[in-house]
Amino acid sequence: MTLWIIISIILAINSMWMLKLNKDLIERNEELIAMIVIKDMQNEEDEECTHHQK
């Protein structure tokens, strides 16, 4: 019986750690997506500028 309690506690701690890790990965993913969107918008602006100069 004690073994099952220990296993349950370990699994609960592991689940909490994985939820935190997942949250951190979601935040990092959102940062990377935002960086890509900003870079893409800057590239579009640069292309518009070069078209007007020609």
PyMOL commands that set and color helices and strands:
alter all, ss='L'
color gray80, all
select helices_A, chain A and resi 2-53
alter helices_A, ss='H'
color red, helices_A
deselect
rebuild
show_as cartoon
